[in-house]
Amino acid sequence: MKLTKKLSIIVCSLTTALVSTAVITNAYKSVAQAEGPELITNGSFEVDPLADPNDPSQTTPNPNVTGWTKSEPNNPTDTPGVNTSGIRISNSANTGNQGLSLSGFSGISSISQSIPTVRGQNYILTFYLASIEEPPDVNNKVQVLIDRKEDDDKDGKKFFSSKNIPFQPYTKYTVSFKAKGASTKIEFAYKTSKAFLFLDDVSVKSTD
């Protein structure tokens, strides 16, 4: 079965690229040109090694993502050499050598980062998203949450939302927002139960 073969490749191999790196532009909002310096740390997911450094066999995809905070309330606790985290470094990249694979057991998982901002300043967030889910096994959801507080509902600060994304190569999405303070939390919340989503080249810059 084609989907099963794809899943086998991504879970078991650290050398075979899976998702096409062709880019299809799909701007979520029409926004001004970004001009400021890069504010995201490790948005290309190239900082960490592909293999889990805690796995002596060096065959488990790395769950460590420098600069980002993971939240996986429905996943078991990570054990060295055991593939339990649904958020891992992947060799399926939009640019460079690595991206981030997103999967989960159930419920909503997320990855987030707080960046320095200026109150009232406009910013542009860009990111590239790919999916390997194929009909009839398509059941996923992705949201971009800006400055969500811990006591907010997951839908409370939603700037982008997409549901049931079928197979697609890395596709560009663009979101604009205005900062409300000196620090802004950028969060990608997702749910996928059938296969994998992939994230790469996350960027935030200020506009004029």
N, C-alpha and C positions, 0 to 999 in steps of 0.2 A: 504494500500500500504506500503510495507516494508520500503522504503526510508522515507515516511512521518512519520511513526512510530518512526524511528531513530531520525529525526529532532525534533519531539515532546519531546522526552526524553531529548535531550541535551539542548533545550531551556527552558523547563519548570521545569526540575528536577535538584536539586543540590546534590542529593545523589546517583544517579544511574550511575555507570561507563558504558561508551558506547563502547569505542574503545579497542580492544584487546591489551594487553601489550606484546604480543609475539614480539620478535625482529628478524627481518630478516636483516642480514648484507648486505649492498649494497654500497661498497666504491666507491665514485665518482672518486678518484684518489688514486694510491698506494703511500703512504707517510711513512716517518720515524715515529718511536715511539715518542709520545709527552712526554717531560721530565719536563718542567718548571711548575711553579705554575699556578693555575687557574686564568684567567684574566677576565672572564665574571662575572658580578654581577647578581645574581638571574637568572641563566640559567636554574634552575629547576622549576621556577615560584611557589615556595613554600612560599615566603615571605609575600604575601598579602592574606587576607582571601578570601574564595571562593565566599561569597556573597558580594554584593555592600554595603559598610558601610553607604552610603548615602540613601539607600532604607530602610525605616522603616519596610517593610514587610519581609526583608531579603530573598527575593526570586529571585532577579535579579543577574545574574552572574557579578562579579566584573570587571569593565573596567580599574581599576588602576593596573599598572604593574611596580613595583619598579625597578629602574635601567635602564629602557627602554624608548625610545621616540617613540610615535605612530604618524603616518601620515595617515590620512583618508580623503583626500580632497573631496571625493564624498559622504561621509556619513554625516547625520545631526549631529548637536552639541548634545552632551550627556545631558540628563536631568535625575536627580535622579529618579530611579524607572522605567525609560523608556529604553528599550533595543535598543539603536540606534548604539552604537559602535560595530564594527565587530570584535574587538580584545578584548577578555575577558578571565579571569581566568576560567579554566574548571576542572572538576573532572575526566576527561579522561587523565590519566597520563601514561607515559612510566615507570617511577619509582616514588616512593613517592606517594603523594596524589593528586597532581595537575599538569596540563599542561596548554597550551594556545590554545584557540579556535580561528580560523581565518575565518572570513566571510566578506562579503562586499555587498554594494548595486550596485556599478558599478565602473569601472576603477581600478587603481592600489592602493593598500594600503600597508603600510610597518611598520615594527618595527625595531628600530636600537639602537645601543649602541657603544660609542667610548671607546676604551681600550688603556692602556699604552703599547707602543711597543718600540723596538729598531731598528733603521734604519738598513736594511740589514739582520736582523734576520729572520729565517724561523719559521713559525707557522703552527699549525694544528687546524682547526675548525671542530668540530664534532657536529652533531645535529640529532634528531630523528623526523621524519615526518610521520603523518598518514592522511588518507583520508577516508571519508564515502560517497563520490560520486560514484554512480553506473550507468552503461549503462542503458538506452541511455542518462541519465542526467549527463554527465561528461563534465565539462567546467571549467578548472582551470589552473593556471600557477603559478609557484614558481621560484624565482631567489634569489641567494645569491650575494650581491654586497659588494665588499671590498673597503673601502676608497673612496666611491663615494662622490663627492662634490655637494653642493646644485644646482649648475648650470649645472651639468652633466645630460645627458639623462639617463633615467632609465636603459638602456642597456649598458651604457658606461663602467662600471667597473664590468662586470658580470663574476663570477667565477663558478657559477652553475646555470643551468636552466632546468626545467622540465615542461612539459605541459600535461594536461589532465591525471592526475594521478587517476586511478580508485580506488575502495575500497582497502585499504591495512592497516594492523596493523602498529604500530610504527616501522619504518624502519630506520636504521642507515645510515647516509651519512657523508662522510669525504672530506674536501677540504683543500689543502695546499696553503699558500701564503707567500710572502716575504714583510716585512714591509718597507714602504717608508719614515717613519718619527717616531716621538716620540708618536704619537697618531694615531690609525687606527679605522675607522668606520666600524662596522659589521652591515649589513642591510639585512633583509629578506623582499623582496617585493613579493606581491602575488595578485592574482585575483581569486575569486571564486564566482559563481553566482547561483549554484544549491544546494550546501550543505556546509559542513564544512571541513576545513583542521585543523590539530592539530600539535602543535610544543612543544617539550620538550627536556630537558637535553642538552642545548646548552653549548658548552665548547670551549675555545681557550687556547692552551698552546704552549710554544716555543718548538722547537726540538733541537737536538744536533747541 
